[in-house]
Amino acid sequence: MVNEQDFLAAYDPRAYPAIAVTVDVVALTIRDGALHLLLIRRGEQPYAGHWALPGGFVRPDEDLTGAARRELAEETGLGDDRLGRVHLEQLASYGAPERDPRMRIVSVAHLAFAPDLPDAAAGTDADEAVWLPVSGLANRELAFDHRQIVADGLERARSKLEYTPLATRFLGPEFTIGELRSVYETVWGQPLHAGNFHRKVLSVPGFVESTGASTERGGSRGGPRARLYRAGDAQLLHPALLRPAREEAVR
């Protein structure tokens, strides 16, 4: 049997079809009370002039997460200090043979979200970068298979809010239950009953914990000051906070 050293010395990667790997990032944030998605206008072929997700080829010296973080930093201008507070996870892999006209390219998409992400700044291969309200996506023609990737990313985000405390990652270190409810309403795209939501949140062990402080002022209509909370130590929500339609289905 040939040993590994001799095998690698004789190995010819050209004997196999060339496949490149890229990353694409579905980056979400809440701006002006609406869920926004980061898009770039491609400055190069293929699909020059089309809107696309930020992304690019994985460099030989970086792993997938590192490539996604680099691409996100290039389009947002985030430094390492703020980038470290962005939630980033692998979403799915996309490898249809004809998804890219250049060659066989497999994309490993990532989902990212955080509060108060800065204005977008186009990177070296983009003409423009914008935060676009998700409600306006229907009017944009997206490159490659990015519309499907966006749809998968939105569904992942909406689903994760049901079973995990990641809604708190759209907020600052301290927040009110009303602000947390606003995140759910914005991401899910539907209003929620304030009292029921408040009760459900406080009934989930480890979801949020009180800071012992309150807001400086009452609500816009007056009334008592709201209590401030911070994210708890729970990794999963039990019981889950299901979307209204799903909650009705399981009853």
NORMORA-V318612 format. One record per residue. N is the residue number from 1. OMEGA is omega in radians with two decimals (NA if undefined). NEAR is the number of other C-alpha atoms within 10 Angstrom. D_LAST is the distance of its C-alpha to the last C-alpha in Angstrom with 2 decimals. Layout:
n & omega & near & d_last
N & OMEGA & NEAR & D_LAST
N & OMEGA & NEAR & D_LAST
//
This chain:
n & omega & near & d_last
1 & 3.14 & 4 & 62.23
2 & 3.10 & 7 & 62.37
3 & -3.04 & 7 & 61.38
4 & -3.11 & 9 & 58.80
5 & 3.13 & 9 & 61.45
6 & 3.12 & 9 & 63.40
7 & -3.11 & 11 & 60.27
8 & 3.13 & 10 & 59.18
9 & -3.11 & 8 & 62.76
10 & -3.05 & 9 & 62.82
11 & -3.14 & 10 & 59.26
12 & -3.13 & 9 & 59.20
13 & 3.12 & 8 & 55.89
14 & 3.10 & 7 & 57.43
15 & -3.10 & 7 & 56.96
16 & 3.13 & 7 & 53.28
17 & 3.13 & 8 & 51.68
18 & 3.09 & 10 & 51.29
19 & 3.11 & 10 & 47.72
20 & 3.13 & 12 & 47.04
21 & 3.07 & 15 & 44.05
22 & 2.96 & 19 & 42.70
23 & 2.99 & 25 & 39.94
24 & -3.04 & 28 & 37.92
25 & 2.97 & 32 & 35.98
26 & -3.07 & 29 & 32.92
27 & -3.09 & 26 & 33.69
28 & 3.00 & 26 & 31.35
29 & 3.11 & 25 & 32.02
30 & 3.14 & 22 & 31.27
31 & 3.12 & 16 & 34.31
32 & 3.07 & 8 & 34.70
33 & -3.14 & 12 & 30.98
34 & 3.11 & 18 & 30.15
35 & -3.10 & 20 & 29.17
36 & 3.11 & 23 & 32.40
37 & 3.11 & 25 & 33.41
38 & 3.10 & 25 & 36.88
39 & 3.04 & 25 & 38.92
40 & 3.03 & 26 & 42.59
41 & -3.04 & 22 & 44.97
42 & 3.12 & 23 & 46.78
43 & -3.09 & 18 & 50.52
44 & 3.01 & 12 & 51.48
45 & -0.04 & 11 & 51.08
46 & 3.13 & 13 & 48.97
47 & 3.08 & 16 & 46.85
48 & -3.13 & 14 & 49.22
49 & 3.11 & 18 & 48.01
50 & 3.05 & 19 & 44.38
51 & -3.08 & 24 & 41.54
52 & 3.02 & 27 & 40.06
53 & 3.01 & 28 & 38.23
54 & -3.11 & 27 & 40.57
55 & -3.14 & 26 & 41.68
56 & -3.10 & 17 & 44.67
57 & 3.07 & 17 & 46.33
58 & -3.14 & 21 & 45.95
59 & -3.09 & 12 & 49.35
60 & -3.05 & 6 & 51.08
61 & -3.11 & 7 & 51.00
62 & 3.06 & 11 & 47.33
63 & -3.04 & 10 & 44.01
64 & 3.14 & 19 & 40.91
65 & 3.10 & 17 & 39.52
66 & 3.12 & 14 & 42.99
67 & 3.13 & 21 & 43.33
68 & 3.11 & 30 & 40.04
69 & 3.13 & 21 & 41.08
70 & -3.13 & 19 & 44.50
71 & 3.13 & 22 & 43.23
72 & 3.13 & 26 & 40.88
73 & -3.12 & 19 & 43.79
74 & -3.06 & 18 & 46.12
75 & -3.12 & 24 & 43.97
76 & -3.09 & 22 & 42.95
77 & -3.14 & 19 & 46.03
78 & 3.01 & 19 & 44.05
79 & -3.09 & 10 & 46.20
80 & -3.10 & 11 & 45.29
81 & -3.13 & 8 & 44.43
82 & 3.13 & 12 & 41.70
83 & 3.13 & 18 & 40.66
84 & 3.13 & 11 & 39.81
85 & 3.11 & 12 & 37.06
86 & 3.05 & 19 & 35.35
87 & -3.11 & 16 & 32.28
88 & 3.12 & 20 & 33.28
89 & 3.06 & 14 & 31.62
90 & -3.13 & 18 & 32.15
91 & -3.11 & 19 & 29.82
92 & 3.08 & 14 & 31.03
93 & -3.09 & 15 & 34.31
94 & -3.00 & 19 & 35.59
95 & 3.08 & 15 & 38.51
96 & -3.05 & 12 & 38.95
97 & -3.05 & 11 & 42.72
98 & -3.06 & 12 & 43.39
99 & 3.12 & 17 & 41.19
100 & -3.07 & 17 & 44.38
101 & -3.08 & 12 & 47.69
102 & -3.08 & 9 & 49.85
103 & 3.09 & 12 & 49.04
104 & -3.10 & 17 & 46.29
105 & 3.06 & 20 & 44.18
106 & 3.10 & 19 & 41.00
107 & 3.02 & 25 & 38.99
108 & -3.06 & 21 & 36.81
109 & 3.11 & 26 & 34.55
110 & 3.07 & 23 & 33.46
111 & -3.14 & 23 & 30.95
112 & 2.97 & 21 & 32.36
113 & -3.09 & 23 & 31.31
114 & 3.10 & 22 & 32.85
115 & 2.94 & 18 & 33.65
116 & 3.06 & 13 & 36.77
117 & -3.02 & 21 & 38.05
118 & 3.06 & 13 & 41.53
119 & -3.10 & 14 & 42.81
120 & 3.09 & 20 & 43.15
121 & -3.04 & 17 & 46.62
122 & 3.09 & 21 & 47.45
123 & -3.01 & 20 & 48.69
124 & -3.06 & 10 & 51.72
125 & -3.10 & 15 & 50.31
126 & 3.08 & 20 & 48.42
127 & -3.05 & 17 & 49.83
128 & 3.06 & 18 & 47.07
129 & -3.08 & 22 & 43.89
130 & 2.89 & 18 & 41.33
131 & -3.07 & 21 & 37.95
132 & 3.04 & 19 & 36.23
133 & 3.14 & 18 & 33.12
134 & 3.14 & 16 & 30.36
135 & -3.13 & 12 & 30.05
136 & -3.09 & 10 & 33.64
137 & -3.06 & 14 & 33.33
138 & -3.10 & 9 & 33.37
139 & -3.12 & 7 & 37.01
140 & 3.07 & 12 & 38.21
141 & -3.06 & 13 & 39.46
142 & -3.13 & 21 & 38.63
143 & 3.06 & 19 & 40.90
144 & 3.09 & 18 & 40.26
145 & -3.00 & 16 & 36.60
146 & 3.08 & 20 & 35.54
147 & 3.10 & 17 & 33.12
148 & 3.12 & 12 & 31.00
149 & 3.11 & 23 & 31.45
150 & -3.14 & 23 & 30.38
151 & 3.12 & 11 & 27.21
152 & 3.13 & 17 & 26.39
153 & 3.11 & 23 & 27.29
154 & 3.13 & 20 & 25.12
155 & 3.10 & 13 & 22.03
156 & -3.13 & 13 & 22.99
157 & -3.12 & 20 & 23.44
158 & 3.14 & 19 & 20.14
159 & -3.10 & 16 & 18.33
160 & 3.09 & 18 & 20.52
161 & 3.11 & 22 & 19.62
162 & -2.93 & 20 & 16.05
163 & -3.11 & 16 & 17.39
164 & 3.13 & 17 & 20.96
165 & -3.01 & 22 & 22.99
166 & 3.04 & 20 & 24.99
167 & -3.14 & 22 & 24.30
168 & 3.14 & 23 & 27.01
169 & 3.03 & 18 & 29.45
170 & -3.04 & 21 & 29.51
171 & 3.06 & 20 & 30.90
172 & -3.10 & 12 & 34.08
173 & 3.11 & 11 & 34.63
174 & -3.05 & 18 & 33.57
175 & 3.05 & 21 & 30.97
176 & 3.07 & 18 & 29.07
177 & 3.09 & 20 & 25.33
178 & 3.10 & 17 & 25.89
179 & 3.08 & 15 & 27.54
180 & 3.10 & 20 & 24.78
181 & 3.13 & 18 & 22.26
182 & 3.08 & 21 & 24.76
183 & 3.13 & 23 & 24.63
184 & -3.13 & 23 & 20.89
185 & -3.11 & 18 & 21.36
186 & -3.11 & 17 & 24.40
187 & 3.13 & 22 & 23.15
188 & 3.11 & 20 & 19.81
189 & 3.11 & 14 & 21.72
190 & -3.12 & 11 & 19.59
191 & 3.13 & 12 & 19.82
192 & 3.12 & 15 & 17.63
193 & -3.02 & 9 & 17.67
194 & -3.10 & 12 & 20.48
195 & 3.13 & 9 & 19.67
196 & -3.13 & 9 & 16.05
197 & 3.14 & 17 & 17.31
198 & -3.14 & 14 & 20.22
199 & -3.11 & 11 & 18.32
200 & -3.12 & 12 & 16.02
201 & -3.08 & 20 & 19.16
202 & 3.12 & 14 & 21.19
203 & -3.13 & 14 & 18.69
204 & -3.11 & 16 & 18.96
205 & 3.04 & 15 & 22.18
206 & -3.13 & 17 & 24.87
207 & 3.09 & 22 & 23.24
208 & 3.06 & 21 & 25.87
209 & -3.10 & 15 & 28.75
210 & 3.03 & 16 & 30.87
211 & -3.05 & 13 & 34.35
212 & -3.13 & 8 & 35.66
213 & 3.12 & 12 & 36.83
214 & 3.07 & 17 & 35.84
215 & -3.12 & 14 & 36.54
216 & -3.12 & 10 & 40.07
217 & 3.04 & 11 & 38.99
218 & 3.14 & 13 & 36.23
219 & -3.11 & 12 & 34.01
220 & 3.13 & 6 & 35.48
221 & -3.10 & 6 & 35.21
222 & -3.14 & 8 & 36.73
223 & -3.08 & 9 & 35.13
224 & 3.07 & 12 & 34.99
225 & -3.10 & 14 & 35.20
226 & 3.09 & 17 & 32.00
227 & 3.13 & 18 & 31.68
228 & -3.13 & 20 & 32.17
229 & 3.00 & 20 & 30.18
230 & 3.11 & 18 & 30.81
231 & 3.08 & 21 & 28.78
232 & -3.08 & 14 & 28.13
233 & -3.14 & 12 & 28.71
234 & 3.04 & 14 & 25.20
235 & 3.09 & 12 & 25.03
236 & 3.13 & 18 & 21.29
237 & 3.09 & 20 & 18.50
238 & 0.10 & 15 & 16.54
239 & -3.12 & 13 & 13.92
240 & 3.03 & 17 & 13.64
241 & -3.06 & 21 & 13.59
242 & 3.00 & 16 & 11.38
243 & -3.05 & 18 & 12.53
244 & -3.11 & 12 & 10.88
245 & 3.12 & 8 & 10.32
246 & 3.11 & 10 & 8.86
247 & 3.10 & 11 & 6.55
248 & -3.07 & 9 & 5.38
249 & -3.08 & 8 & 5.63
250 & 3.13 & 7 & 3.79
251 & NA & 5 & 0.00
//
